[in-house]
Amino acid sequence: MSNPTADAIIIGAGVHGASLAFHLSLRGLKPVVLERRFLASEASGYSSGLVRMHYDLELESRLAWDSFQYFRSWSEIVSGDCGFTRTGFIQLAQSQHNDHLQHNVAMQQRLGIPTLLITGDDVSRLAPSLFVNDFEFAAYEPESGYADPTSTTRTLMDAARQRGARLIQECQVTGIRINSDRVTGVNTDHDRFDSPIVINAAGAWAAWVASMAGVDLPVKTWRHETMFVRRPLDFGPAHPTVIDDINSMYFRPETGNLTLVGLEDGNTRGESPEENTGKAHPGFVERAIERLTRRIPALENGSLHSTLAGFDGVTPDGHPVLGPAGPDGFYLDCGFSGTGFKIAPAVGSNLVDWIVDGEPGSIDITAFSPGRFTTGNLIVSQYSYDKVF
């Protein structure tokens, strides 16, 4: 009896696996997505869902801007609702990085991104609840906001399945089969699947999956924690979405009079994601509240709603790993280091073009190839904010 066959096998049903399935199905292929748990159960399900275009690397801004076209027209392009909510987005940076902020805004404006450089007084008018005396300038994207990661993943997968893709959940990949230096399929605890294409979109498990194909991938696990705070009833209008590099955090509004906050430092690496309880470690809430109330003093009168904790894969330079690696037919779509949600639509589109046509589509993503780790040619942003990822 022959094994089930697929045009492509995608390992991992997070937002990137779903985007790959969607774009492969648009090209007439019928992929099989294998997921060890359930749809959006890992990094995607714990994502904060920010949708913004401000990066210190032009390639990532390009991917975010292209992906934004999906988010703002989701029902027309994908179908269904991704939960995109326009809040406006503000990027704060330390004063010593004012020139970097200006360079990055100018770069994004050249790409056509709706963004502008504003002053602290402008921020105070846009968001009266924010403390503004510790910076001079900020970047502002009036069209940006956030989306619901689970809805985003589900609707991408639903659209792919309508075109013939298959999703198999509670299915653990146990091996990748290779013959004459070419992948031929995968083994799982359910069945053996034959395919000439296998794509590793396994998030925090990406290095383990890559090892099955004989690929040494320098992607470590990266734990990220967030919390929801109830805003006081007299808080007034909700604040915008903000990345606050001065306080190494970000925050955004959430329905139900809540504010989500995450920290950009103190996130541990190398922990086993198998032991995840989904809750923050002791001490996180205290650190997060101290920083959040520094930026939004009125939240001193707020209250804790809940905490979350998930795992992603992080690379040595904090940028993703995309493209072919190891045996023919094996591809990587991983290592997003906590910032992969907002670029998933464009990454899926261009990586699928690379797989099907032999080269990426409208955005050249070859700089994210894994070969940079063996040559030592890591990606360095010219105008960075010295973030800890």
N, C-alpha and C positions, 0 to 999 in steps of 0.2 A: 504494500500500500504506500503510495507516494505521500510526501510531506506537503502540508499547506504551502502555497507559494504566494509571493507578493512582489510587486514591482520595486518596492523599497520597504525596509524595516526601520522604524524609528523607535529607539529605546528611550522612553520617558514621555509621559503625557502631561508635562507642564505647558506653559504658554509657548515655549519655543518648539516643543514637539508638535503641539497643535497647529502652530503657524506653518511648520514644515508640511504637515499633512494637508493643510488647506492649499498651500501653493503647489504642492505636487499634484493634488487633485485637479487644480486649474490647468495643469499641463497634460492632463489626461492619464496620469498614473494613478494606480490604486494601492496606496501604502497600507501597511499594517503597523499600528502603534501599540507597543507593548509597555504596560505600566505595572510596576511591582505592587502598587497599592490601588489608588483610584485617581481619577482625573484631578489635576491641580492639588494633589495631596501634600506636596512638599514645598519647595521654594515659592512657586507661583501662588499657592494658597495662602502663604504668609507674607506675600509682597505688600508693600505700602501703596503700590499702584500709581506712583507719580507719573504724570504725563507732561514733560517739559522738554525743551530743546537745548537748554544751556549746558554745554560741556566745555572742557578746556582742550578737547581734541576735535578737529574739524570733521573727521570721519564719523565720529559718534554723533555729532550734531547733524550731519547729513542723514544718518540712519534715523535719528529721532524726528527730524523734520518730515522725512518720507513717511514714517510710521504715523505721524500726527494726522496725515491726510486720511488714514484709515480710521483713527479714533473719532475724528469729528464727522465722518460720514459712514459710520460703521454699518448701519442698517442697509445702506445702498451697496457697499463694497462686499461685506461679509454676510449680512443679514442678522437679525436679532439685535440685542442691546448689550453693549459692553459696559454700560454704567458710566460713560464719560461725563464728568461734571466740571464745568468751567468755573474756576475760582480766581484766576490770575495767579501768576507765579513770580516770586521775588528771590533773587540770589544775593545773599550777603557775603562779603569777603572782608578780610582784615585790611586795614588801611594801607599796609605795605604792599598789598596786591592790587591797588587801584589801577595801576597801569595794565596789569594782566586782565582785570575785569573789563577795561575799556577795549583792549585788543580782542577779547573773546566776543564781546557784544558786536564789535565791528565785523568780525569774521562771520558771525551768525546773520548779521544784516546783509552781508554779501550773498549769503545763501538764500535770502528771501524770507528768513524767519522774522516774524513780528516781535521784535524785542527792542528795547531802548535803555539807555543809561539814565538813571534818575538819582535825585539827591535824597538825603535823609528827610528833608521837609516833604518831598513828594511821597515817600513811604508813609510818613505820618498822616498825610491826607488820605492815602489809599487804605491804610490799616491803622486807625487811631489807637488800637490797643497795644501796638508794638513800641517798645523802648528803642529810640533811634539815635541816642547820643554817642554811640561807640563806632560809628562808621560815617563816611562822607558820601559814598555812592553805592548804588545797587543796580542790578539788572532786573528789568521788569518785562514779563511776557503776559500781556493781557488776555491771550486766548488759551493759556495753558491751565492745567488743573490735575485731575486724577481720574482713574477709571477703576472698575471693579475687576480684580485679576481673575477671580473664578468665573465670572460671567464672560470675560474676554476669552478665556481658555475654552469654556464650554461652547460658545457660539462658533469659534474657529473650528472646533472638532465637529460640531453638528454640521457645519457647511461642508467639511471634508467628507463626512460620512454620507451625506446626500449625494456625493459624487462618486461613491464607491469605496472610500477608505474604511478601514476596520479599526476599532479600538478594543483591545483585549486587556481587561483590568485583572488585578490580583494574579499577575503572571510574571514570575521572576526569571530573568535571563540568566542562564547558568554557563553559557559558553558561546563563543563566536567561531563558526566553522570557516576554515581557510583551506583552499586547495590551489597549489601552484601560485602562491602569493596573491591570491584573490579571494575575497570573501564569497562564501556560497550560501550563508544563512546563519541562523542562531539556534541554539538549544535552549529550552526553557523547562520549568517544572510542569508545564502543561503539554508541550508538543515540540516538535522540531519544525522550523520554518525555513523554507528555501527562498533566497533572494540574492541578486547580484549587488545590492546596495544596502548597507547598514549605516545608520546615522546615530551617533552618540549624543543624545540630548538629555543626559541623565543627571545634570545638576551636580549636587554634592557627591554623587556616586560616579561621576564622569571618569575619574582616574582609574577606579576599579573596573569599569566597563572597558576602558581603553586597554587595560592590561590583558584582557581576554583576546585582544587582537594583536598583542605583542607590542603595543605602543606605550612608551613611558611618558606619561602626561603630568607635568608639574602643576596640577590643580589640587589644592588642599581644601578641606572643608572650612567653612566660614559661618560662624553662628551670628545671627542678627536678631536683636530683640526690639520690640516696640511695645507701647502701651497706649491705651485710650483713657483720656481724662474728660470728665463731665465739666463743661463750662458752667459757671454760675448763671442763674436765671437772668440776672441784670447785666450780663456781659455785653449785650448789644449785637450788632451784625457780626457774622462769622468773619474770621481773618482769612487772608489768602493762603495758598500753599507757599512754604518758605524753606529754602536750604540756607541754614545759618552756619557758615564756616567759622564765624567768630566763636561760637559756642559748640562747634562740632556736633551739630544736630540738624534735623529737619522736622517739620511738622506740617500738618494739613488739617482742614476741617473734615468732619465726617457727619453723616446724617444722625439725627437724634441728639443734636447739641453736644457733640463730642469733638475732641481734638486728638488726632493720632500724632505721636512723637516717637522718633527713633534717634539713636546716637550713632555718630560716625567714628567713634573710637572705643577702645575697650572690648571690641568684638573678638572673641577667641577663635583660634584656628586649630585644626587638627583633631577636634572632638569627633567622636563617632556620632553620625546623624541617626544611627539606629536607636540611640537612647533618648531621643528628643521627647520631652514631655509636653512641648508646645507652650510652656510658660517661661517667663524670664527668670534668670538666676537672682539670688538675693543681692541687694545693693543696687540693682539697675533702676528700680523705681525711684529711689532717693536721688541718684545722680541725675536722672532725667527730669524729675520735678524741679530740682535746683536750677538746672539750665533753662528749662521752659519758663519758669517764673521770672528768670532774669530778663528774658526777652518779652514775655507777656505778664507783667506784674499782676493783672487782674485775675490770673489763674491761681493765685494764692488761695482764693476762695473756691477753687474747683475741688473735685474729688476723683479718686481713682475708680475707673470702670473695670478695666481688665488689662492683662498683658498677653503678649504672644512671643513666640520664639521659633524661628525656622533656620534652615541651613541652605547655603548656596555653595558653589565652587569658586575659589579665588585663585588667580594666577599671580606669578611674581611681579608683573607690572600693572595688575589691576584692570586689564583689558581682556576681552573674550578671545577664545580660540575657535577659529572657523576654518573649514576647508578639509581637503583630503589629508590622510595620515596613514602610515603603515601600508597594509595590503591594499591593492586596488579595490575600489568600491566601498572603502571605509572612510567615513566623514565625521568631523567634529562640529558640534554646535553647543558650546559649553563655556565655563569659566567666566561668567558674566560679572562676578565679583560684586553682586548686589545691585547692579544697575541695568539688568537685562530686560525688565518687563516692557519699558516704554519703546524699545527698539525691536521688539519681537516681530512685528509685521514686516518690516523692511529686511531684517536679517533672513527671515524665512524666504522672502521673495528672491533675494540675491543669491542665497546659498543654493536654492533650488535651480536657479539659472546656471550656477556653476556646475551642479551635478548633472543636469540634463544637457546643457550646451557646451560644457567644457570651460566656461569662464563666467565670472559673475555678471549680473545684469547692469543696471544703470549706475550702481554704486560699487566701486572697486573695493572689495573687502579682503583682498589678498594680503594686506598688511597684518591681518589677524591670523595668518597661517601659523601653525605650530612650529615651523622651522626656526622662528626667531628665538626660541628658547635654547636651541642647540648652538646657534651662531652667536648668542649673546646680544643680539640686536633688538633689545627690548624697546617697547614703545614708550617714549617720554614726551609728555606734553610741553610745548614751548612756554605756554602761559598758564601754568598750573597754580593751584591755591594750596599746595602742600597738604592735600587731604590724606588722611589715614584711611585706607580701604580694607 
